[in-house]
Amino acid sequence: MLHRFFLFAFLFGSTLLAPAVTFRDFSGVCQGGDGSLKLPYWDTLAGWNRIDIAWNAAEPVEGQYNEAYLKKVYSSIRKNLDRGVKMLPMLGYAPGWASRDGEYVFTCGDSRKVYNKLGGNEYRLREFKKEKNGGWVPRTDKAGNPIDKTVRNPRIPLAPENIAKWQAFIRRVVSDLRAEPYRLEYFQIWNEAHPKSGFYDGEMLEYLKNIHLPAAEAIRDLGGKVVYGGYPCCGAVDALARDLTKAKAWNSLDVIDIHYFPEWCMDYLRRKAAENGNPGIGVWQTEIVFHRNYYAVAQIYPNVLYRGLTHNWKNIDRYKLFFFAFGSPDDPKAYGYGKCLLAGTTLTPHGKALETLADIFGSEELAAYDRIVSIPKLDFANKGDRISGFRFGNKILVAVNFDAKTRENQEKEGLEVLKLTFPGLKTEQVNSAVRIGVFGERRDLAVQTLPDGVTLEVPLAEEESNRYSDKFLNEKSLRRPAFYTLLELK
C-alpha cells in the first residue's frame, strides 16, 4: 500500500489544482423530456438538463400569470432533481403585448423585416430583400407570393415601458426556483440573441441594456447566478467580447455561454473576461454538435475537459458542455433525426460515443495528465492534431485526435501505429492497456519496457472484424480520426 502511495505521488503529483470534478458534472443535455428520466443514460452521460421557461407562455396576458404552465414546468424540474439531474432554466421570449408598439423596422444586411402591431400578442410581418441598386423589394415565399403574414410573440425589442415587467417576470420565476424544494442556482437569460439568429430581431447593445442587464440584476438580487444567453455561431466571439465591454456587462456574468463554436473560442472568452475584471467566469457551451459528424464527441469533449482542468478550474461548475439535443423520434422525417443522442430510445452513434467516454471516466474525480510522449509527435493543443491526458482513480487515459486530412495522409503513407511513451512507469506497475474506439471497440495492447518508462504501439485503425456499425454510419465514417488509450495501474 505504501509503495502504491509513492507511485501515485510520483506519477500524479501531490497537489490537486482542480475541485472534485466528475464527467457527469461536466456533461449536460438540452431538452431531455420527463419521459426520458426512466432511461439509464442519466446515470452516466449527463448530470444537467436545460429547459425553456418562456415569458410569453407564463404571462400571455399582461398581469395574468398562467399558473398551470408554471406548475407544469416546475413539476418537470422537480422530477429531474429527484432523478439526480441538475437543471438550467432558460428564461426568455417576450409576449407580444410587451414588445414594440406601432411599426418596427429591423434591417440586417440585405434583409429587412417590418412589424406592425395589430393588438394583443399579434403583429403583421412583411419581409423585404435589398437589390443591387439599393432598393428594397418584397421577399417571396416558395409559391412566389410576397411574405405578408400575422405572427404571434415576435422576438423583437421590448417597449421601453415594459422593461420593468420583464424584470418582474424574472423575479417571479427565480424567486420560485431559488426556494425549496428546487434551490436552483444558475439561470440562463434568453437564447441566441443576435441580429442573424432569428431569436432576436434587434441590435446587440440594445439587447444587453434592456434585456440582459435588468434580468441579471434580478437574478443576482435573489442569490442566483447568471448564465449569458447562448451566443450563437452566426456571430463572432470577438464581436461578443466588444459588445460586453461597451455595455459594461462582463461583471454581470457568472457564466459566459456560447453555442456551436470551436473549442478555442472558450479559451478566448475566458481570457477576455479576465482582462475585463472577471477572471473566475464560467465558460459553457449549452448547445453543441447537432450534426452527423459522429466523431464530434471524441474530438470536442476531451479537448474542452483537458483545457478546463489545466486552466484554473476552482469552481466545480466552471466548464460545461450541453449536447443538443437529448433525443428525437426514430423517424427520418423528425427534426434532428440522427443528430441527437437518441433516436427514440436507442442510442445514435453520438449517444454511443458519449456513452463510451462516460463509461471510461465513470464517477471518478478527474485531473489532467501530461507525462506522455507520442511518435508521431502530438501536442496538448487546442486545434488540429492533438492528445489530451487524464488521470482518475488508478487509470490514465490518452485521448487522441487527428484532423481528417492527417488521417488520410497517414493511410497513404502506410502509417499504422502511434507510439505512446509514459515516462516514470514500470511494466510491473501496469495491470492492463487497451485501445478504445470512439464507439467502444476494445483492443488489448502489449506494454513494452523502456529504461525510463513504458511504451505502447497503438493501432490507428479499428480491426475490421471489431468495427461498430450503425444505420447512421456510412463509408465516410470508416476513417476514424479519434480513439482512446487506457492504462489501468495495479
C-alpha positions in Angstrom: 0.0 0.0 0.0 2.8 2.4 0.9 4.6 1.5 -2.4 1.3 2.3 -4.3 1.0 5.7 -2.5 4.6 6.8 -3.5 3.9 5.6 -7.1 0.8 7.7 -7.4 2.5 10.7 -5.8 5.3 10.4 -8.3 3.1 10.0 -11.3 0.3 12.4 -10.4 1.8 14.9 -8.1 0.7 15.6 -4.5 -1.5 18.7 -5.1 -4.8 18.8 -6.9 -5.4 22.2 -8.6 -9.0 21.4 -9.5 -12.0 20.5 -7.3 -13.5 17.1 -7.3 -14.9 17.2 -10.9 -16.5 14.2 -12.5 -17.5 13.7 -16.1 -21.2 13.9 -15.1 -20.6 17.3 -13.5 -19.2 18.5 -16.9 -21.7 17.0 -19.2 -25.3 18.2 -19.8 -28.0 17.9 -22.4 -30.8 20.1 -23.8 -34.5 19.1 -23.8 -34.4 15.9 -22.0 -38.1 15.2 -21.5 -39.7 13.8 -18.4 -40.3 10.5 -20.2 -36.6 10.0 -20.7 -35.8 10.1 -17.0 -36.5 6.3 -16.7 -33.7 5.6 -19.1 -30.3 4.6 -17.6 -28.3 7.1 -19.6 -28.9 9.9 -17.0 -26.7 7.9 -14.5 -23.6 8.3 -16.7 -23.9 10.5 -19.8 -25.1 13.8 -18.3 -25.8 15.4 -14.9 -27.5 18.5 -16.3 -30.6 19.3 -18.3 -31.5 22.6 -19.9 -35.2 23.6 -20.4 -37.1 26.7 -21.5 -39.4 28.8 -19.5 -41.0 31.2 -21.9 -42.3 34.6 -20.7 -44.9 34.6 -23.5 -46.3 31.3 -22.1 -46.0 32.3 -18.5 -47.7 35.7 -18.9 -49.7 35.7 -22.1 -51.9 38.5 -20.9 -50.4 41.4 -19.1 -50.5 41.0 -15.4 -52.1 37.5 -15.6 -49.7 34.6 -15.0 -50.5 31.2 -16.5 -50.1 29.3 -13.2 -50.9 25.9 -14.9 -48.0 26.4 -17.3 -45.6 27.3 -14.5 -46.8 24.4 -12.4 -46.1 22.0 -15.3 -42.6 23.4 -15.8 -41.8 23.3 -12.1 -43.1 19.8 -11.8 -40.7 18.8 -14.6 -37.8 20.5 -12.8 -38.7 18.6 -9.6 -38.8 15.3 -11.5 -35.3 15.9 -12.8 -33.9 16.9 -9.5 -35.4 13.8 -7.9 -33.6 11.8 -10.6 -30.3 13.5 -9.6 -30.2 15.7 -12.6 -29.4 19.4 -12.1 -31.4 22.0 -14.1 -30.6 25.0 -16.1 -33.7 27.0 -17.0 -33.6 29.4 -19.9 -35.8 32.5 -19.3 -36.8 34.5 -22.3 -39.1 35.2 -25.3 -41.3 38.1 -24.6 -45.1 38.1 -25.2 -46.3 40.4 -28.0 -48.0 42.7 -25.6 -44.6 43.7 -24.1 -42.9 44.3 -27.4 -42.6 47.4 -29.5 -45.7 49.3 -30.4 -46.6 50.8 -33.8 -44.3 50.0 -36.7 -40.9 48.4 -36.0 -38.4 48.1 -38.9 -35.4 45.7 -38.5 -32.7 45.7 -41.1 -29.8 43.2 -41.1 -27.5 43.1 -44.1 -29.7 42.5 -47.2 -32.7 41.5 -45.3 -35.4 43.8 -43.8 -38.5 42.9 -41.7 -41.3 45.3 -41.0 -43.5 44.6 -38.0 -46.8 46.4 -37.3 -48.6 45.7 -34.0 -52.2 44.5 -34.5 -53.1 44.2 -30.9 -52.6 41.8 -28.0 -49.7 39.4 -29.0 -50.2 39.7 -32.7 -48.2 41.5 -35.4 -48.3 41.9 -39.1 -44.9 40.9 -40.6 -43.6 41.8 -44.1 -40.2 40.9 -45.3 -38.0 42.6 -48.0 -34.7 42.0 -49.7 -32.2 44.5 -50.9 -31.5 44.7 -54.7 -28.2 45.6 -56.3 -29.4 49.2 -57.0 -30.0 49.7 -53.2 -33.8 49.5 -53.4 -35.9 47.1 -51.4 -38.4 44.6 -52.9 -40.8 42.2 -51.2 -39.3 38.8 -50.3 -41.4 35.9 -51.6 -42.4 32.5 -50.3 -41.9 29.2 -52.2 -45.1 29.9 -54.2 -43.8 33.3 -55.3 -46.2 35.3 -53.1 -44.8 38.3 -51.1 -44.3 37.4 -47.4 -47.1 39.2 -45.6 -48.4 37.3 -42.6 -49.6 37.5 -39.0 -47.2 36.3 -36.3 -47.6 35.9 -32.6 -45.0 37.0 -30.0 -42.2 38.1 -32.4 -38.8 38.2 -30.9 -38.2 41.9 -31.2 -37.1 44.6 -28.7 -39.3 45.4 -25.7 -41.3 48.5 -25.5 -39.3 50.7 -23.1 -42.1 50.9 -20.6 -42.2 47.1 -20.3 -38.6 46.5 -19.3 -39.7 46.6 -15.7 -42.3 44.0 -16.4 -39.7 41.8 -18.0 -37.7 42.2 -14.8 -40.8 41.4 -12.7 -41.2 38.1 -14.7 -37.6 37.2 -13.9 -38.1 38.0 -10.2 -41.2 35.9 -10.1 -39.7 32.7 -11.6 -36.3 33.0 -10.0 -37.9 33.6 -6.6 -39.9 30.4 -7.1 -36.9 28.3 -8.2 -34.5 29.6 -5.7 -36.8 28.4 -2.9 -37.4 24.9 -1.6 -37.8 22.3 -2.9 -35.9 23.4 -6.0 -32.9 25.6 -4.9 -31.7 26.2 -8.4 -28.5 28.2 -8.7 -28.0 29.0 -12.4 -30.4 30.8 -14.8 -29.8 31.5 -18.5 -31.1 34.8 -19.9 -32.7 34.4 -23.3 -31.3 32.2 -26.1 -29.1 33.0 -29.0 -29.8 36.7 -29.2 -28.2 38.0 -32.3 -29.4 40.0 -35.4 -28.9 37.0 -37.6 -30.2 34.2 -35.4 -33.9 34.6 -35.7 -34.2 34.6 -31.9 -33.9 38.4 -31.5 -34.5 40.9 -34.3 -32.7 43.8 -32.8 -29.2 45.3 -32.1 -26.9 43.7 -29.5 -26.3 46.7 -27.4 -30.0 47.4 -27.0 -30.5 43.7 -26.1 -27.7 43.9 -23.4 -29.1 47.1 -22.0 -32.8 46.3 -22.0 -33.0 42.6 -21.6 -29.7 41.1 -20.3 -28.7 43.6 -17.6 -32.2 44.0 -16.0 -32.6 40.2 -15.8 -29.0 39.8 -14.5 -29.7 42.3 -11.7 -32.9 40.5 -10.7 -31.2 37.1 -10.7 -28.2 38.4 -8.6 -30.6 40.2 -6.1 -32.2 36.8 -5.4 -28.9 35.0 -4.9 -28.8 33.2 -8.3 -26.1 33.0 -10.8 -26.3 34.5 -14.3 -25.6 32.5 -17.5 -25.3 34.6 -20.6 -27.9 33.6 -23.2 -26.1 31.2 -25.5 -24.4 33.4 -28.1 -24.8 31.7 -31.5 -22.2 30.8 -34.0 -23.8 33.1 -36.6 -21.9 35.8 -34.7 -18.2 36.1 -33.8 -16.7 35.8 -30.3 -14.6 38.9 -30.7 -17.8 40.9 -31.5 -19.5 39.4 -28.4 -16.5 40.5 -26.3 -16.6 44.0 -27.7 -20.3 44.3 -27.1 -20.0 43.1 -23.5 -17.2 45.7 -22.9 -19.2 48.5 -24.5 -22.3 47.6 -22.4 -20.1 47.2 -19.2 -21.7 43.8 -18.8 -18.8 41.5 -18.1 -19.2 41.6 -14.4 -22.9 40.9 -14.7 -22.0 37.3 -15.7 -21.2 34.2 -13.7 -21.0 32.1 -16.9 -20.4 33.2 -20.5 -22.2 30.7 -22.7 -21.8 30.1 -26.5 -23.3 27.7 -29.0 -21.6 25.6 -31.7 -18.2 27.3 -31.5 -14.7 25.7 -31.8 -13.2 24.9 -28.5 -10.5 27.6 -28.8 -13.3 30.2 -28.6 -13.9 29.1 -25.0 -10.3 29.9 -24.1 -10.6 33.3 -25.9 -13.6 34.3 -23.9 -12.1 33.2 -20.6 -9.1 35.4 -21.3 -11.2 38.4 -22.4 -13.3 38.0 -19.2 -10.1 38.1 -17.1 -8.9 41.2 -19.0 -12.2 42.9 -18.1 -12.2 42.1 -14.4 -14.0 38.8 -14.3 -11.1 36.1 -14.0 -13.3 33.4 -12.4 -16.0 33.4 -15.0 -17.5 30.1 -16.0 -17.3 29.1 -19.7 -20.0 26.8 -21.1 -21.4 25.7 -24.4 -25.1 24.9 -23.7 -25.6 23.7 -27.3 -23.1 21.7 -29.2 -22.9 19.3 -32.2 -26.4 18.7 -33.7 -25.0 17.4 -37.0 -23.9 14.0 -38.3 -20.1 14.1 -37.7 -20.2 11.1 -35.3 -16.7 11.7 -34.1 -17.6 15.1 -32.6 -17.9 13.8 -29.0 -14.4 12.3 -29.2 -13.0 15.4 -30.8 -14.6 18.0 -28.6 -15.2 16.7 -25.1 -11.7 15.5 -24.2 -10.2 18.7 -25.5 -12.5 21.0 -23.6 -12.2 18.9 -20.5 -8.4 18.9 -20.6 -8.3 22.7 -21.3 -10.5 23.3 -18.3 -8.5 21.1 -16.0 -5.3 22.9 -16.9 -6.9 26.4 -16.6 -7.8 27.3 -13.1 -10.8 25.0 -12.6 -11.5 26.1 -9.0 -15.3 26.0 -9.2 -16.9 22.7 -10.0 -19.3 24.4 -12.4 -16.7 26.4 -14.3 -16.7 24.5 -17.5 -19.5 22.5 -19.1 -20.8 21.2 -22.4 -24.5 20.5 -23.2 -25.3 18.2 -26.1 -28.2 19.4 -28.3 -30.5 17.7 -28.2 -31.1 14.7 -26.0 -33.3 12.9 -28.5 -35.6 12.8 -31.5 -38.3 10.4 -32.6 -36.9 7.4 -34.5 -38.3 8.7 -37.7 -36.3 10.0 -40.7 -38.8 12.9 -41.1 -38.4 14.0 -37.5 -36.5 17.2 -36.6 -33.0 16.3 -35.5 -33.1 12.7 -36.7 -29.7 11.2 -36.4 -28.2 14.5 -34.9 -29.2 13.8 -31.3 -28.1 11.3 -28.6 -31.1 9.1 -29.1 -33.4 8.1 -31.9 -36.5 7.0 -30.0 -35.0 5.1 -27.0 -32.0 3.9 -28.9 -28.6 5.5 -28.8 -27.4 7.1 -32.1 -23.6 7.0 -32.8 -23.4 10.3 -31.0 -25.0 8.7 -28.0 -22.8 5.6 -28.2 -19.7 7.9 -28.4 -20.8 9.8 -25.3 -21.7 6.6 -23.5 -18.2 5.3 -24.3 -16.4 8.3 -22.9 -18.7 8.4 -19.8 -18.1 4.7 -19.1 -14.4 5.2 -19.3 -14.4 8.0 -16.8 -17.1 6.6 -14.6 -17.7 8.6 -11.4 -14.0 9.2 -10.6 -12.6 12.6 -9.9 -10.7 13.9 -12.9 -7.4 15.6 -13.3 -5.2 16.5 -16.3 -2.1 14.3 -17.0 0.7 15.3 -19.4 3.5 12.8 -18.7 3.1 11.4 -22.2 5.3 11.4 -25.3 4.0 10.5 -28.7 5.5 9.4 -32.0 4.5 11.0 -34.4 4.6 14.0 -32.0 1.3 15.3 -30.9 0.9 18.3 -28.7 -1.6 19.1 -25.9 -3.0 21.7 -28.3 -6.4 23.3 -28.8 -6.5 22.9 -32.5 -5.6 20.3 -35.1 -3.8 17.0 -34.3 -3.6 16.6 -30.5 -3.7 14.5 -27.4 -5.4 15.1 -24.1 -4.3 13.2 -21.0 -6.3 12.4 -17.8 -5.8 10.7 -14.5 -8.6 9.3 -12.4 -8.6 6.6 -9.8 -5.8 4.1 -10.8 -6.2 4.9 -14.5 -4.6 7.1 -17.2 -6.4 8.0 -20.3 -5.0 9.4 -23.5 -7.5 10.8 -26.0 -6.0 11.1 -29.5 -7.4 13.2 -32.2 -6.2 13.7 -35.8 -7.5 16.1 -38.5 -9.3 14.1 -41.2 -6.6 15.3 -43.7 -3.9 13.9 -41.4 -5.6 10.6 -41.1 -5.9 10.4 -44.9 -2.2 11.1 -45.3 -1.3 8.5 -42.7 -3.2 5.9 -44.7 -1.5 7.0 -48.0 1.9 6.8 -46.2 1.2 3.4 -44.7 1.5 4.6 -41.1 -0.3 2.1 -38.9 0.6 2.8 -35.3 1.0 5.7 -32.8 3.7 5.2 -30.2 2.8 6.4 -26.7 5.5 6.5 -24.0 4.8 7.1 -20.3 8.0 8.2 -18.5 8.3 7.0 -14.9 6.1 4.0 -15.3 7.4 0.4 -14.9 5.9 -2.6 -16.7 5.1 -4.4 -13.5 3.0 -1.4 -12.4 0.7 -1.6 -15.4 -2.2 -4.0 -14.9 -3.6 -3.6 -18.5 -3.5 -1.4 -21.5 -6.3 -1.2 -24.1 -7.1 0.8 -27.2 -10.8 2.0 -27.2 -12.5 3.2 -30.3 -14.9 6.2 -30.4 -17.9 3.8 -30.1 -16.3 1.5 -27.5 -14.4 -1.0 -29.7 -11.7 -2.5 -27.4 -8.3 -4.0 -28.3 -5.7 -5.1 -25.8 -2.2 -3.6 -26.2 1.2 -5.0 -25.3 3.2 -3.0 -22.8 6.9 -2.7 -23.7 9.6 -1.7 -21.2 12.0 1.2 -21.7 14.9 2.3 -19.4 12.8 5.3 -18.2 9.2 4.2 -18.7 6.9 2.1 -20.7 5.7 2.4 -24.3 2.7 1.2 -26.4 2.2 0.8 -30.1 -1.4 1.8 -30.6 -3.0 0.9 -34.0 -4.5 3.9 -35.7 -7.4 1.9 -37.2 -10.1 -0.4 -35.7 -9.9 -4.1 -36.5 -12.2 -4.8 -39.4 -14.0 -7.6 -37.5 -14.5 -5.3 -34.5 -15.9 -2.2 -36.0 -19.0 -0.7 -34.6 -21.8 -0.5 -37.1 -25.0 1.5 -37.1 -27.6 2.6 -39.6 -26.4 6.2 -39.4 -22.8 5.3 -40.3 -21.5 5.2 -43.9 -18.3 4.7 -45.8 -17.0 8.1 -44.8 -17.3 7.0 -41.2 -14.6 4.3 -41.6 -11.7 6.8 -41.5 -12.0 7.3 -37.7 -9.7 10.2 -36.7 -10.0 9.7 -32.9 -9.5 7.0 -30.3 -8.5 6.5 -26.7 -5.7 4.6 -24.9 -6.5 3.5 -21.3 -3.9 2.2 -18.8 -5.1 0.6 -15.6 -2.4 0.6 -12.9 -2.0 -2.0 -10.1 
